[in-house]
Amino acid sequence: MSFLLNLFRKKTKPVTVTICGLDKAGKTAIINYLVHGEFKETTPTMGVNREVINFPRLQINIFDMGGQEDFRPIWQEINEKTDALIYVIDSIDHLRFDETKAIFYNILDKQIGGKIPVLLLLNKKDLPDRISQVELVKNFGLMETEHEIEWAVFETSAKTGDGIIESFSWFRDKMEER
């Protein structure tokens, strides 16, 4: 009988995910919203924080990477081992849009390998004068990219929670398929 139970028991699959982006993009605030179901004030991540989120058949180990320039050199070691990438973009930070695009492509070019899910979160959708989802896809050249990634872009707000559940539902589904 135990053989049959083991055969049909749903096992929890562990996956490693990194969440990257420039400082002040809202990476930690998004993770906090997922964990607590509401917005919580954050302090800048110094180095790397780890959070575990358990789903019925999936355990996601999220490495929240500090976005300050001093911490970016440590991203590569963790990104090389990741099963998936979440990249957060501050949708109102027009001055650093080119910088965040260059960092994103540096991650794709040098830090991750293989065909992995990539979730781009265009955060702070609750604020005026933001970059739209369409503008991001066009300006990042996502439709023309030669990188072997499965990607999706969602507009989110870590303050209101808008778009977070939908984006992580897509992400969870991609992780379960692997």
C-alpha positions, 0 to 999 in steps of 0.5 A: 500500500505504501508503494501506491501512496508514494506513487500518487503522492504529490511531491513538492518541487523546490525551485530557486528564483532570483529577483533583480532590478535597480535599487528602489524599484520595489523588489522587496516590497513585492516579495513582502506583499506576496508573503504578508498580503499587504504593503509593508514599509521596507529598507534597502536590501543590503546584499541578498535576502532569502524568502521561501514561499510554499505552494501546494506542489512548489516551494519557491526559494527567492533570493532578493538581490540588493539593487545598489551598484555595490551589490550587483557584482554578487548577482552573477554567482546566484543568477547562474544557479537560478531556475527563473528570474524576476526583474523589477523595473521602476516604471516612473524612473525615466532617467534610469530606464537605459541603465535598467535595460542594460543591466537586464540584458547583462543578466541575460547575456552573462548570468543565466543559461538555458531557457528559463522563465523571466518575469518582468514586473513594471512596478509602481503602476499606481503612480502617474507618468509611468512607462506603459507595458507596451512601451517597455516591450518595445523599448526593451526589444523583447519581441526581437530578443534572441535569448531563449527565455519565456518572458512575460511583462506585468504592471504591478503596484507593491503598495496596492497589490495590483497585478502581483497575484496575476503575475505570480500566477503566471510565474508559478504555472511556468515553474510547475511546467518545468 
